[in-house]
Amino acid sequence: MKVIKLVSVSFENFKKLNRTVEFGEKKTQIFAMNRTGKSSMADGIFWVLFGKSSTGKSEGKEFRPRPYDSQGVDIDHVDVVAELVLLVDGVEVVLRKTQRQNWVRKRGTTTEVHAVSYTHLRAHETTLHL
């Protein structure tokens, strides 16, 4: 059986999160006031691993990883990134998921139109020398 440990998580423009959290050797507890990102952090971890929120909601109207303003309107023209650093049987594995919007400007116009969003998952392994 493989031993998998979560070392750290990093977020850029994921909902309202822009931070890195490192986890301890045994137990990490996260305490914060309401609406400060605790559930969003869980959503980011699940988004990287399973492509869904921590409550099982798929990306779309029910789950939006994109940051939003005070009126709940998505903020465009920014990449949404969530990265997990894991230790899998002593080997560091980095899983990085990025959502990037594709904007196009049709010929003869000055307005950009959101065509589609692309989501990429990249994995990278590093052997640790102990």
C-alpha positions in Angstrom: 0.0 0.0 0.0 1.3 3.4 -0.9 1.8 6.1 1.7 0.6 9.5 0.4 1.1 12.7 2.4 0.0 16.2 1.5 2.9 18.5 1.9 1.5 21.8 0.7 -1.2 23.5 -1.4 -0.8 26.7 -3.4 -3.5 28.8 -5.0 -3.5 31.7 -7.5 -6.8 33.3 -8.3 -8.7 30.3 -7.1 -12.0 31.8 -6.0 -10.6 34.4 -3.7 -7.5 32.5 -2.6 -3.9 33.6 -3.4 -1.8 31.8 -0.9 0.3 28.7 0.0 -0.3 26.5 3.0 2.2 24.0 4.2 1.1 21.0 6.2 2.8 19.6 9.2 4.2 16.1 9.8 1.2 14.9 11.8 -1.8 17.1 11.9 -2.6 20.5 10.5 -5.7 22.4 11.8 -7.0 25.3 9.9 -9.0 27.9 11.9 -10.3 31.1 10.4 -13.4 33.4 10.5 -16.3 32.6 8.2 -16.0 33.4 4.5 -12.2 33.5 4.6 -11.4 30.5 2.4 -11.4 27.3 4.4 -14.0 25.6 2.2 -12.4 27.1 -0.9 -9.1 25.4 0.1 -10.9 22.0 0.3 -12.5 22.8 -3.1 -9.1 23.5 -4.6 -7.7 20.2 -3.4 -10.7 18.3 -4.8 -10.6 20.3 -8.0 -7.0 19.2 -8.7 -7.6 15.6 -7.7 -11.1 14.9 -9.0 -12.2 17.9 -11.2 -15.1 18.7 -8.7 -15.7 20.6 -5.6 -15.4 19.1 -2.1 -19.1 18.6 -2.1 -19.1 16.7 -5.4 -20.3 19.6 -7.6 -19.0 19.7 -11.2 -17.5 22.8 -12.8 -20.2 25.1 -14.2 -23.0 27.0 -12.5 -22.8 25.1 -9.2 -19.0 25.3 -8.8 -16.8 28.1 -10.2 -13.1 28.1 -9.5 -12.7 31.5 -11.1 -12.4 34.5 -8.7 -15.3 36.8 -8.5 -15.9 40.4 -7.3 -18.2 41.6 -4.5 -21.3 41.3 -6.7 -20.4 37.7 -7.6 -19.3 38.4 -11.1 -16.4 36.4 -12.5 -13.1 38.1 -12.9 -11.8 37.5 -16.3 -8.3 37.6 -18.0 -6.6 35.8 -15.1 -5.3 32.2 -14.9 -6.8 30.1 -12.1 -4.1 27.8 -10.6 -4.2 25.2 -7.8 -1.1 23.1 -7.0 -0.6 20.2 -4.6 2.7 18.9 -3.5 2.5 15.3 -2.3 4.9 12.7 -1.0 4.1 9.3 -2.5 6.3 6.7 -0.8 9.0 9.3 -0.3 8.8 10.6 -3.9 7.7 14.2 -4.4 4.8 14.5 -6.8 3.5 18.0 -7.9 0.0 18.2 -9.4 -0.8 21.6 -10.9 -4.1 22.4 -12.5 -4.6 25.6 -14.5 -7.7 27.0 -16.0 -7.0 29.6 -18.8 -9.6 31.5 -20.7 -9.4 31.8 -24.5 -10.4 35.3 -25.7 -10.8 36.1 -29.4 -11.4 39.4 -31.2 -13.4 39.0 -34.4 -12.1 40.7 -37.5 -13.4 44.3 -37.8 -14.3 44.6 -34.1 -12.6 46.0 -31.0 -14.3 43.8 -28.5 -12.9 40.5 -27.2 -15.3 37.6 -26.8 -14.7 34.7 -24.3 -14.5 31.6 -26.6 -13.8 28.8 -24.2 -11.8 28.0 -21.0 -9.1 25.4 -21.1 -8.1 23.4 -18.0 -4.7 21.6 -17.9 -3.4 19.2 -15.3 0.3 18.7 -15.1 2.1 16.2 -12.9 5.8 16.2 -12.1 7.8 13.7 -10.0 11.0 14.4 -8.2 13.0 11.6 -6.5 14.1 12.6 -3.0 17.6 11.6 -1.9 17.4 10.8 1.8 
